[in-house]
């Protein structure tokens, strides 16, 4: 079982990192664009602190979409394509749930691509190496928790719509 150290992480070039940002809806006091910009600043500050410089623009993928499934999201498909074809070592995200809140098939797809391309999923709080059993289990739990949250939110919204119609 190998744990990625801060020293090993710092040796990765920013050219080997993809920064993926996704937002599906606005927060209370912020537009979708403002939320994305705030998340990007958080991740760029982290990149400077951890890797010594910002992630280059060519490696930043921004997606504003509420699509539940990965197939409905063009930008994440581009990211996956790059992971399979290029020398990318890290996928930098605010949290694992930004990659997918889809069903178990989508969760499995995310896990499979990160595991078999040996791409680390890096967040500001944890680095996930999906070839490490414990990291993979925690990562999977994060994705599934996001799916449960999405399903619960949809139930509440649907119930509210039904009550409004009545």
Secondary structure, DSSP 8 states (H G I E B T S, - for coil): -----HHHHHTS-GGGEEEEEEE-S--SSS-HHHHHHHHHHHHHHHHHHHHSS---GGGEEEEE---SSGGG-HHHHHHHHHHHHS---EEE-SSGGGT----HHHHHHHHHHHHHTT-EEE-SS-EE-TTSHHHHHHHHHHHHHHHHHHHHHHHHHHHHHHHHH-
